[in-house]
């Protein structure tokens, strides 16, 4: 499942841009590859992020991985629910399992993100929905 209204990174983050802010999560593909997610570390609101630099950590039963910020800006909000229950990322990666909301410092950076079709090609899946 690759929602067409979102943008994507090669590192498997998704982005929903609304004006000067963006909501970020990991894709359904990524959560499937990771398996059962057991821990997530997210930055506090007010943290300044730089595009494509690590902003957090995600840990699954078999592995752990850095999370990369798709865009630069300041963390406006983090999803406390996924910190308490990381399994939300597995069960609802595009809705309840979002990670952070960013106030964008340079909205033009979004031009470097992939469309759903480009992301589907990147992961070798024609299933953009």
Backbone torsions as a table, in degrees:
resi	resn	phi	psi	omega
1	UNK	NA	119.6	-178.4
2	UNK	-132.5	92.6	-177.9
3	UNK	-58.3	131.2	-176.0
4	UNK	-69.3	-25.0	-175.4
5	UNK	-79.6	-6.1	-178.9
6	UNK	-99.3	164.0	171.9
7	UNK	-111.4	162.5	-170.8
8	UNK	-139.3	159.0	173.0
9	UNK	-115.0	162.7	176.2
10	UNK	-65.8	-21.2	-180.0
11	UNK	-87.0	7.4	172.4
12	UNK	78.0	25.6	168.7
13	UNK	-92.9	148.4	172.4
14	UNK	-110.6	156.2	-177.7
15	UNK	-136.9	130.9	171.8
16	UNK	-113.1	108.9	-177.5
17	UNK	-94.1	128.3	177.3
18	UNK	-132.3	97.9	-178.2
19	UNK	66.3	-120.8	-177.5
20	UNK	-96.7	10.8	179.5
21	UNK	-127.7	161.5	-178.4
22	UNK	-142.1	140.0	172.3
23	UNK	-102.5	137.4	-174.7
24	UNK	-124.5	141.6	174.0
25	UNK	-151.5	-173.3	173.3
26	UNK	-108.2	152.8	-174.0
27	UNK	-74.0	161.9	175.5
28	UNK	-59.0	-39.7	177.7
29	UNK	-58.6	-47.3	-177.5
30	UNK	-63.1	-45.6	-179.3
31	UNK	-64.4	-34.4	177.8
32	UNK	-65.6	-39.8	178.4
33	UNK	-69.4	-36.7	-179.0
34	UNK	-71.5	-35.6	-174.0
35	UNK	87.4	-157.0	-175.3
36	UNK	-65.2	117.7	-179.0
37	UNK	-84.6	128.2	-173.9
38	UNK	-115.2	-14.5	-176.7
39	UNK	-156.8	143.0	174.6
40	UNK	-141.0	137.5	177.4
41	UNK	-117.6	121.0	-177.3
42	UNK	-124.4	151.5	-179.1
43	UNK	-72.7	154.0	176.5
44	UNK	-71.0	150.6	171.0
45	UNK	-54.8	142.6	-177.2
46	UNK	97.8	-16.2	178.0
47	UNK	-67.8	133.6	178.4
48	UNK	-91.7	128.4	-178.4
49	UNK	-109.9	149.9	176.7
50	UNK	-115.7	138.6	-177.2
51	UNK	-53.7	131.7	176.5
52	UNK	63.5	22.1	171.3
53	UNK	-105.2	149.8	-179.3
54	UNK	-59.8	140.1	176.4
55	UNK	-126.2	-8.1	-178.5
56	UNK	-171.1	-173.8	-176.6
57	UNK	-136.7	139.4	175.8
58	UNK	-124.7	135.0	-176.4
59	UNK	-125.5	130.1	175.2
60	UNK	-114.3	175.3	-178.0
61	UNK	-55.6	-38.9	-173.4
62	UNK	-98.9	-18.3	-171.2
63	UNK	-158.9	171.0	170.4
64	UNK	-134.1	154.5	-176.9
65	UNK	-147.9	149.4	172.9
66	UNK	-74.6	151.1	171.5
67	UNK	-104.0	137.6	-176.6
68	UNK	-114.5	135.5	-179.5
69	UNK	-74.3	121.3	-179.0
70	UNK	-70.9	-20.9	-176.7
71	UNK	-144.4	157.9	177.4
72	UNK	-85.8	147.9	176.7
73	UNK	157.7	-168.1	-178.0
74	UNK	-108.9	135.5	178.2
75	UNK	-65.6	119.5	178.3
76	UNK	-90.5	-33.2	-175.4
77	UNK	-158.9	147.9	170.0
78	UNK	-122.9	152.8	-175.7
79	UNK	-84.0	96.9	-178.9
80	UNK	-62.9	-28.8	-179.0
81	UNK	-62.9	-38.5	-179.9
82	UNK	-76.0	-23.1	174.6
83	UNK	-67.7	-42.6	178.0
84	UNK	-71.8	-36.5	-175.8
85	UNK	-136.7	79.5	-177.4
86	UNK	-58.2	-20.9	178.9
87	UNK	-62.3	-17.4	175.4
88	UNK	-58.7	-29.8	179.4
89	UNK	-66.2	-38.4	177.6
90	UNK	-69.7	-43.6	-172.7
91	UNK	-82.7	-25.6	-175.6
92	UNK	-150.2	65.5	-172.6
93	UNK	-62.1	-28.3	-175.9
94	UNK	-99.9	-7.2	-178.0
95	UNK	-122.0	-90.1	-175.9
96	UNK	-66.8	-23.3	-175.0
97	UNK	-92.6	17.9	176.0
98	UNK	-60.3	159.2	-174.6
99	UNK	-106.5	-59.7	-176.7
100	UNK	-140.4	160.3	170.9
101	UNK	-118.0	134.7	-174.6
102	UNK	-119.5	134.2	166.5
103	UNK	-85.2	113.7	-171.1
104	UNK	-70.7	137.5	175.3
105	UNK	-94.5	-22.7	179.5
106	UNK	-146.7	83.8	-177.3
107	UNK	-55.5	-23.6	179.8
108	UNK	-64.6	-19.5	177.1
109	UNK	-59.5	-23.5	-178.3
110	UNK	-62.5	-18.5	177.5
111	UNK	-62.6	-21.1	-178.3
112	UNK	-87.0	-5.1	-179.2
113	UNK	-81.7	159.8	179.9
114	UNK	-91.1	149.7	170.9
115	UNK	-77.2	171.0	176.9
116	UNK	-58.8	-42.1	-179.6
117	UNK	-64.8	-40.9	178.5
118	UNK	-65.9	-40.4	179.2
119	UNK	-65.9	-41.8	178.2
120	UNK	-58.7	-41.6	177.9
121	UNK	-65.8	-41.1	179.9
122	UNK	-57.7	-41.4	-178.2
123	UNK	-93.5	0.8	178.0
124	UNK	75.6	35.1	-176.5
125	UNK	-133.3	128.3	179.5
126	UNK	-90.1	19.9	-168.8
127	UNK	-96.5	37.5	174.8
128	UNK	-63.5	127.4	-176.1
129	UNK	-110.1	NA	NA
